[in-house]
């Protein structure tokens, strides 16, 4: 096994098959230095390396990611593979969406009732927690809630 980085979505994603909270997200798209990245931050929050090899916090604070990162994990409950994309805006991890969407432009979505979201690409609606970004389970487009102030691409 090679080097990788760990990613912590906030709030955590849940398994689409069994509903268990997903953890242990990894990727080889970033610096791959055993860094720990947390949603909402522009630099790593930790490094999972031996103490004698670990970078000081002031050095970690200088590190960043300049593009969306595709992350993956395995559900501890049902062992199902899960993929998601950490979406960056101006160097800050601003959202996490299921599926592989690095560099994609989001299509508009609207809230139609309660927690139901409708995709403008295929007109299908589905129940989804109120996250600014989500993958349409029907056409797999990256969707962004209408009125959201994020740029339409990262």
C-alpha positions as CSV (number, residue, x, y, z in Angstrom):
1,X,0.0,0.0,0.0
2,X,1.3,3.4,-1.0
3,X,1.0,6.8,0.7
4,X,-2.4,8.5,0.8
5,X,-4.2,11.3,2.7
6,X,-7.3,11.0,4.9
7,X,-10.4,13.2,4.4
8,X,-13.1,14.0,7.0
9,X,-16.4,15.3,5.5
10,X,-18.4,17.6,7.8
11,X,-21.2,16.6,8.3
12,X,-20.3,13.0,7.7
13,X,-21.8,11.1,4.8
14,X,-23.9,8.0,5.4
15,X,-23.9,4.7,3.4
16,X,-26.6,4.7,0.7
17,X,-27.1,0.9,1.2
18,X,-27.3,0.6,5.0
19,X,-27.4,4.1,6.5
20,X,-24.2,3.7,8.6
21,X,-22.0,6.8,9.0
22,X,-19.0,6.6,6.6
23,X,-15.5,7.2,7.9
24,X,-11.9,6.5,6.9
25,X,-12.1,8.4,3.6
26,X,-8.8,8.3,1.6
27,X,-7.4,9.6,-1.6
28,X,-4.2,9.5,-3.6
29,X,-5.2,12.8,-5.4
30,X,-3.7,15.1,-2.8
31,X,-0.1,15.4,-1.6
32,X,-0.1,11.8,-0.3
33,X,1.8,12.5,2.9
34,X,-0.5,10.9,5.4
35,X,-2.2,14.3,5.9
36,X,-5.6,14.7,7.5
37,X,-8.0,17.1,5.7
38,X,-11.3,18.3,7.2
39,X,-14.1,19.9,5.3
40,X,-14.3,23.7,5.8
41,X,-10.5,24.0,6.1
42,X,-7.8,25.1,3.6
43,X,-4.9,23.2,5.2
44,X,-4.5,19.8,6.9
45,X,-5.5,19.5,10.5
46,X,-3.0,16.7,11.3
47,X,-0.5,14.2,9.9
48,X,-0.7,10.5,10.6
49,X,3.0,9.9,10.5
50,X,5.5,8.8,13.2
51,X,6.3,11.7,15.5
52,X,9.9,12.0,14.3
53,X,8.6,12.4,10.6
54,X,5.6,14.6,11.3
55,X,5.7,18.2,10.0
56,X,5.2,20.9,12.6
57,X,1.7,22.5,12.7
58,X,3.1,25.8,11.3
59,X,4.4,23.9,8.2
60,X,1.1,22.0,7.8
61,X,-0.7,25.4,7.8
62,X,1.2,26.3,4.6
63,X,0.0,23.3,2.7
64,X,-3.1,23.3,0.6
65,X,-5.0,21.6,-2.3
66,X,-5.7,23.4,-5.5
67,X,-8.3,21.2,-7.1
68,X,-11.3,18.9,-6.3
69,X,-10.3,15.6,-4.8
70,X,-12.0,12.2,-5.4
71,X,-12.2,10.2,-2.2
72,X,-13.2,6.7,-1.3
73,X,-13.9,4.4,1.6
74,X,-15.6,1.1,2.5
75,X,-18.7,1.1,4.8
76,X,-17.9,-0.6,8.1
77,X,-21.5,-1.9,8.3
78,X,-22.1,-3.6,5.0
79,X,-18.6,-3.5,3.4
80,X,-19.9,-1.5,0.3
81,X,-17.4,0.7,-1.6
82,X,-18.3,4.4,-1.5
83,X,-16.9,7.3,-3.6
84,X,-17.3,11.0,-3.2
85,X,-15.7,14.2,-4.3
86,X,-14.3,16.9,-2.0
87,X,-15.3,20.2,-3.8
88,X,-12.8,23.1,-3.3
89,X,-13.6,26.8,-3.8
90,X,-10.7,29.2,-3.6
91,X,-8.5,26.6,-2.0
92,X,-11.0,25.7,0.8
93,X,-12.8,22.4,1.0
94,X,-16.4,23.7,0.8
95,X,-18.5,20.6,0.2
96,X,-18.6,16.8,-0.3
97,X,-20.8,15.1,-2.9
98,X,-21.3,11.4,-3.6
99,X,-19.8,10.2,-6.9
100,X,-16.8,11.2,-9.0
101,X,-17.2,14.9,-10.0
102,X,-13.8,16.5,-9.8
103,X,-13.8,19.6,-12.1
104,X,-17.4,19.3,-13.1
105,X,-19.8,22.2,-13.4
106,X,-22.9,21.8,-11.2
107,X,-26.3,22.1,-12.7
108,X,-29.0,23.9,-10.8
109,X,-31.4,22.1,-8.4
110,X,-34.4,23.3,-6.5
111,X,-36.0,22.3,-3.2
112,X,-39.5,21.1,-4.2
113,X,-40.9,20.2,-0.8
114,X,-39.3,19.5,2.6
115,X,-36.0,17.7,1.9
116,X,-36.8,16.9,-1.7
117,X,-34.4,18.2,-4.4
118,X,-35.1,18.3,-8.1
119,X,-32.4,18.1,-10.8
120,X,-32.7,20.6,-13.7
121,X,-30.8,18.2,-16.0
122,X,-33.3,15.3,-15.9
123,X,-36.3,16.8,-13.8
124,X,-36.2,13.9,-11.4
125,X,-36.6,14.6,-7.7
126,X,-35.3,12.7,-4.6
127,X,-35.1,13.1,-0.9
128,X,-31.7,14.6,0.1
129,X,-30.4,16.3,3.2
130,X,-30.0,20.0,2.6
131,X,-26.4,20.0,1.3
132,X,-25.5,22.7,-1.2
133,X,-24.1,20.1,-3.6
134,X,-25.5,16.6,-4.3
135,X,-25.3,13.9,-7.0
136,X,-28.6,13.2,-8.8
137,X,-29.2,9.5,-8.3
138,X,-31.0,9.3,-11.7
139,X,-28.7,11.0,-14.2
140,X,-25.6,11.3,-11.9
141,X,-25.2,15.0,-12.6
142,X,-23.6,17.2,-9.9
143,X,-26.4,19.5,-8.7
144,X,-26.2,22.8,-6.8
145,X,-29.2,24.2,-4.9
146,X,-30.6,27.3,-6.6
147,X,-29.6,30.5,-4.7
148,X,-26.4,28.9,-3.4
149,X,-23.6,31.5,-3.5
150,X,-20.8,29.1,-4.5
151,X,-19.3,29.3,-8.0
152,X,-20.8,26.9,-10.4
153,X,-17.4,25.2,-11.0
154,X,-14.3,24.9,-8.9
